[in-house]
Amino acid sequence: MSLRLKLLLPLVIACLVAMAYIDLVWSPRSLEAGKQSYLNEVNRHLDTVVEGLVPLMLTNQLDLIQENLGELRKKNREWQFILLTNSQGKQLYPPLLDGAGLQPVPGMNVQALAKEIYFLDKHLGKLVVHVAYASRLDEIRAQHRQLNLTLLTMIVLLAMIWVITLEAVVVQPLQRLSSAATELANQRFNTPLPNSGGDEVGKLIGNFSTMRNDIKTYHDELRHEIEVRKETEVELRRFKAIVEFSDDAIISKDLNGIITSWNDGAEKIFGYSADETIGKPMQMLIPPERAYEEADILSHIVRGERVKHFETVRRHKDGHLIHISASISPIFDQAGKPIGASKIARDITERKNFETIQRKSTQMLESQLEKISELQARLQEQVIRDPLTGMFNRRYLDETVPRELSRAKREGYSLSIVMLDLDHFKRVNDTYGHAAGDEVLKIVAKILREKGRDTDISCRYGGEEFVVVLPHMSPAQVVPRVEEWRAGLMEMRIKHGDLAISITLSAGVAGYPDHGADLDMLMSRADEALYRSKVQGRNRVTCYGETVTQEPV
């Protein structure tokens, strides 16, 4: 179902219910009332007729009686039959034909009205009139049809105005916002947004715009970091290729540490040629601060032990230091006695540099990830927090309380819901301004936070309404606590500039399992109790199903 239909459906249902009520309830009642009104009118007319007949019947002027009633019959066509008898039951009108009286013709929508005729205490006779009221009912039905046609026309016009207004104020802005959200998912951040007003849709658009700008900022920063990292990875792959395809240094020495062989790889690594190193001590490559390493290595070789891969620093011919990875194995004579050592060294300077770069890159990436995590946490907090008071909002209430209620059912403990409303809050806004009203809301939120427990769930439900959920507390335990909040707020004077504002609150309390087993029922019962507090004069706390807990202060 489209959003337009969802928004229009309540209006259509309400109109249909109104029309059904008119047809099924009001119209029958109106027809009955019209009928009764007409019969009452005829009764009053008959009273007048009876007053005119009394003197005629006393003087026995039968001709005038028949003439008057005949004229009356002609003027009132709805009077289908008129019967006048004297006190002995003798028919005076209509005249007898061949000694027999006329009888009324039966029919639907006909009512017989009878009037006893007296003069002082003397009974003169009886007047009976059969009145047909079908024409009057037809007139009322015609009026009803005209009313239904007018109502239907108003409904159509109202529906058209409703649809046009919704299209301009809600549907189109939400469609554009949805389009912008789709574009945002595709990393396109410049989709135009509708103008943000002061209503809920406008606030939603404003919040979305702020969120999109924040995401764009972090997206740009992250993209820059990714580009930097890619460049670093390219550089690291180049360093890795150099390491993998470079020639290793292979050097041999005797037990005194004198160099006996030197290959081209060693020349490339250390800068010395073979002529410059053979016959010289290995110590020439070792920085003074690492001179101890050579003695330790030779001690292992003399014992016939291998020195496995280790990393150290050596000095190049031009004086700069080189990071190397080396493995040293003893060289044995035919008798198995160590006579020297063979050393394989690989220049790992580039790898060390790479590790330094990688460490810095990792630190930068971790920093960015931490920023992104902080942003996600802030966004999540904004979703469930009221920006003015810092309290949880209605969305958090709808998501959290059902879980808390399920836990209460599962573990068998009580749970109470308090619905609070600030009395005459509109008067505060109108008198002191909305800034003062906001300050009052903040102070109330502070009271609820400070007076509540860590396990309580305090939410701003909307406007000046607050909802507090208190697990492990029955309504009987909660009412005194809420009464403390009410009394404390009543005695407080809220400072706003040079102003001292006083305000009171009304509250309604309902609890599981006494008043309901689901959130909707408990909220409804708490709202009914709050309404009871309002009706009884405000500035009070009422528990559902009980009388008001206190008189107003």
Phi, psi and omega in degrees: 000133182288163180297323180301313181295321180298320180284330181278333187303315179302321179296316181297316181298316180299319180293318179296321178296320179296316179295320179296321178297319180297314184288320189266333185243303187291316183300310177301319179295320180295319177298316180295320179294321178296317178299313182295321178298318180295316180295324176295321178297317178297319178303315179297321178296319179297326176300320178293318180298317180299319179299324178285333181281334186303308181295326181293320180288328178293325181264001176059041179271077186297323181297315180294323178299312181294323179294312182297316180292327176296315177297319179299322179295322180291320183288331183245089184294334180289345179277091188289332183207132178237127180232125179237125177235156177272188184293338178270003179087007180284135183284124177259329178208138359288164181301149178285139177249115181056035176082002182244144178269154177284149178247146179293145177275120182295151178189166179280158177058040178236134182237128178271124179245129183240139178231119173283136185253122180233148168235114192054240179258006183269128178277118183264330183164198184216136178246123179241128180236128174265110186256128174267124182247016182297320181295322178296321177296322178298321178297318180295319178298322178297318177298321178296318179297320178295320178297317178298319180296317178296316179297319179297319178297318179295322179297316180298314179297316179297319179297319179297316178297318179299313182296316181297317180295315179298321181299317184281323189266328187242303191297307182298314176301321180291324177297315179294323177294319177298318178298318178295323178294320177298316178297322178297321177297332177267015176064036172245119194251002188251016178295128181299142178252152175294159179297136181266123178260200182266358180276183183297320179297318179298318178296320178299316179296317179298316178296320179297319180298316178297315179299318181296320179296318178297316180297320179298318180300312181289329176297316179296318179296317180294320178297321177297317180295324178295319178297318177298318181294321177298317177298319179296319179296322177298317179294321180294322177296324177295317178298319181296319178298320179298318181295316185293326186256004176282155178280135176283153175275128177240116186229144174236152181210164178268187185288348177267002179082019178270132184289132180244341176210158188202118183262178181295325178299321178295322179296320179294324184281312188261347177087349178270145172275169180298320181298330184277346187244326184296131183091355179258155179289146178298340182300340182295339180266350188262129176298150183306322183289350179243021182300331181295337185295321183297316179298320180294319180296314182296328179295323177291319182296318180300327179274004179077021182261145178273140174260105185288179186311126173216157181248141181206189182234136176231166184255132177284165180303322182276003172105344182281157183273148181234133172273129181228157170245125188230149171229131184234128180238142178290151175252126184253152172274186184296336180274357180083016180265135180296131178236353181179196182213150176245130185239130174246120183236139177237134178289115180247020179301315180296323178294321177296318177298319178300317180297323177297314179297317180298320179297316178295319180297319179296320178297319179296317180296317178298323178297317179293319178297323178295320177296318180296319179297320178297319179296315179300320179295319179295318179297318179296321179294321179296327182294325188251004182244145172280124187294333183281310188262345184077002178279165173298152180258183184296326179298316179297320178300313182294331181276326191266318187296320176304322178293319179295322179293320177298321179294321178297319178294318184292320185263354172076038176242164182281159176211131182241150178237130178246126175250121184244147178219131180285129184285132176053041182293327179299326178296325177296313180298316182292326185275313188254347181102159183292331178296319177294320177300318178298321180296321178298316180299320180296318181295318178298317178299320179296318179299315182295324179291314185287325181276345182272170176269166178297331182275350179286150178245108181254128184226146167272113188279336180150136180058237179260018181260139177231151177231131177237128178253126185239098176293155176062025177222132177276164177304323181297327177281331186281322186305312178300323179296314180294325178299323176298318178299315182297314182294319179298318180292322181297322181279345186279144170245112187276122181277132173216099186066233178270003184267149172236109189257133175246144181205156178236168178229154171244147185219150174233139185237135172219155185214154171268136006263005189295322191242001179163164184240004177222164186298315182300316181295316180295319178295319180296317181292320177296322178294321177297319178294321176298318179299321179298320177298319180295313183297323183280004174120002179068177179054053181200167180241129182234132174265139182302135176083359181238167175287168181301135187285341180202160176278153180298149181261000000 
